[in-house]
Amino acid sequence: MSVLVTRPAPDHAATARALRDKGFDVLLAPMLRFEPVAFELDADACFDAVLATSANALRALAETSGRTRFLTTPLYAVGGRTAQAARDLGFDRVTAAAGDGASLRDLVVAQARAGTLKKTARLLYLAAADRAVDLADALSPFGFDVVTVTAYRMIATPDLPAEARDAFAAGRIKAVLHYSARSAQNFVAAARAAGLEISALAVPQYCLSANVAAVLRDAGATRVAVAAAPDEDALFAALARAQQSQSR
């Protein structure tokens, strides 16, 4: 079964390896690519916790000269993979939410109510230039002082790779994996620019969340599946179920 992975670079490579290990034929078309944004904080700035909604935030932090000053600060991550990226960087107090911005907000609020975090805590939010959820807006009503720094941006890829275009034209791609609403939008635009919109949207689209799925449905896709949870394991499980049904 040939699968097209649109996950942004550089994470698309790990996804490809995992899928190939499961027996899938994988083509790559990362619709976004990571680019760190230089940022500076006052040398005496203190924070009660760090917030990260993506492993890309940790990649960006790793490229800053003052990264070690935060490693003993509690870090709240959007999900397990971001939490692991934080631990790999050296953070020793990491707590993971359930995989989306709303669950991260709820986690921070719950930590404050439990007394683990001050109710007026000062939080460092390592954010993307374009963000689906703004944690400062989400947490400020609860009394938190959220300092947002733009740590990275995701640059759109305007075109599908030639290999993907040829595979769509030949009908070889049997599923497309989508990881964010913005990358899904770029995928639709790139397919349209290549004259492949109809064939690209005709195959099953597997989406990390309902927000991602909405982009594909609005574009005309009718075979859209949403992962049971906003993480890659759940996305793979949905794909595996499809593979099993096709083999019967």
Solvent accessible surface area in square Angstrom, and as a share of the most:
residue,aa,sasa,rsa
1,M,55,0.24
2,S,14,0.09
3,V,0,0.00
4,L,0,0.00
5,V,0,0.00
6,T,0,0.00
7,R,39,0.14
8,P,20,0.12
9,A,23,0.18
10,P,61,0.38
11,D,27,0.14
12,H,32,0.14
13,A,38,0.29
14,A,48,0.38
15,T,0,0.00
16,A,1,0.01
17,R,147,0.54
18,A,34,0.26
19,L,0,0.00
20,R,122,0.44
21,D,126,0.65
22,K,116,0.49
23,G,57,0.54
24,F,12,0.05
25,D,77,0.40
26,V,10,0.06
27,L,7,0.03
28,L,49,0.24
29,A,0,0.00
30,P,28,0.18
31,M,0,0.00
32,L,7,0.03
33,R,117,0.43
34,F,32,0.13
35,E,54,0.24
36,P,50,0.31
37,V,30,0.17
38,A,104,0.80
39,F,35,0.15
40,E,169,0.76
41,L,39,0.20
42,D,105,0.54
43,A,101,0.78
44,D,119,0.62
45,A,20,0.15
46,C,101,0.61
47,F,26,0.11
48,D,44,0.23
49,A,0,0.00
50,V,0,0.00
51,L,0,0.00
52,A,0,0.00
53,T,38,0.22
54,S,26,0.16
55,A,21,0.17
56,N,15,0.08
57,A,0,0.00
58,L,5,0.03
59,R,72,0.26
60,A,2,0.02
61,L,2,0.01
62,A,37,0.28
63,E,115,0.52
64,T,25,0.14
65,S,118,0.76
66,G,32,0.30
67,R,89,0.33
68,T,91,0.53
69,R,95,0.35
70,F,12,0.05
71,L,32,0.16
72,T,93,0.54
73,T,19,0.11
74,P,30,0.19
75,L,1,0.00
76,Y,6,0.02
77,A,0,0.00
78,V,17,0.10
79,G,9,0.08
80,G,51,0.49
81,R,125,0.45
82,T,8,0.05
83,A,1,0.01
84,Q,88,0.39
85,A,25,0.20
86,A,0,0.00
87,R,112,0.41
88,D,109,0.56
89,L,40,0.20
90,G,36,0.35
91,F,6,0.03
92,D,100,0.52
93,R,136,0.50
94,V,24,0.14
95,T,51,0.29
96,A,43,0.33
97,A,17,0.13
98,A,77,0.60
99,G,19,0.19
100,D,65,0.34
101,G,10,0.09
102,A,48,0.37
103,S,23,0.15
104,L,0,0.00
105,R,76,0.28
106,D,73,0.38
107,L,31,0.15
108,V,0,0.00
109,V,11,0.06
110,A,52,0.40
111,Q,36,0.16
112,A,7,0.05
113,R,176,0.64
114,A,80,0.62
115,G,62,0.59
116,T,93,0.54
117,L,11,0.06
118,K,123,0.52
119,K,131,0.56
120,T,100,0.58
121,A,0,0.00
122,R,87,0.32
123,L,0,0.00
124,L,1,0.00
125,Y,1,0.01
126,L,0,0.00
127,A,0,0.00
128,A,11,0.09
129,A,45,0.35
130,D,88,0.46
131,R,88,0.32
132,A,107,0.83
133,V,65,0.38
134,D,47,0.24
135,L,0,0.00
136,A,20,0.16
137,D,105,0.54
138,A,24,0.19
139,L,0,0.00
140,S,56,0.36
141,P,109,0.69
142,F,92,0.38
143,G,42,0.41
144,F,11,0.05
145,D,70,0.36
146,V,22,0.13
147,V,38,0.22
148,T,47,0.27
149,V,17,0.10
150,T,49,0.28
151,A,0,0.00
152,Y,9,0.04
153,R,91,0.33
154,M,20,0.09
155,I,51,0.26
156,A,45,0.35
157,T,40,0.23
158,P,102,0.64
159,D,84,0.44
160,L,2,0.01
161,P,49,0.31
162,A,56,0.43
163,E,107,0.48
164,A,1,0.00
165,R,89,0.32
166,D,87,0.45
167,A,0,0.00
168,F,8,0.03
169,A,79,0.61
170,A,69,0.53
171,G,44,0.42
172,R,112,0.41
173,I,3,0.01
174,K,92,0.39
175,A,0,0.00
176,V,0,0.00
177,L,0,0.00
178,H,0,0.00
179,Y,22,0.08
180,S,37,0.24
181,A,31,0.24
182,R,76,0.28
183,S,0,0.00
184,A,0,0.00
185,Q,96,0.42
186,N,26,0.13
187,F,0,0.00
188,V,8,0.05
189,A,52,0.40
190,A,2,0.01
191,A,0,0.00
192,R,127,0.46
193,A,82,0.64
194,A,42,0.32
195,G,66,0.63
196,L,26,0.13
197,E,44,0.20
198,I,155,0.79
199,S,43,0.28
200,A,0,0.00
201,L,13,0.07
202,A,55,0.43
203,V,24,0.14
204,P,17,0.11
205,Q,0,0.00
206,Y,13,0.05
207,C,0,0.00
208,L,33,0.16
209,S,34,0.22
210,A,68,0.52
211,N,112,0.57
212,V,5,0.03
213,A,0,0.00
214,A,45,0.35
215,V,25,0.14
216,L,0,0.00
217,R,120,0.44
218,D,125,0.65
219,A,27,0.21
220,G,50,0.48
221,A,5,0.04
222,T,126,0.73
223,R,133,0.49
224,V,23,0.13
225,A,35,0.27
226,V,55,0.31
227,A,9,0.07
228,A,98,0.76
229,A,38,0.29
230,P,40,0.25
231,D,60,0.31
232,E,10,0.04
233,D,98,0.51
234,A,15,0.11
235,L,1,0.00
236,F,16,0.06
237,A,43,0.34
238,A,8,0.07
239,L,0,0.00
240,A,33,0.26
241,R,137,0.50
242,A,19,0.14
243,Q,56,0.25
244,Q,102,0.45
245,S,62,0.40
246,Q,101,0.45
247,S,92,0.59
248,R,226,0.82
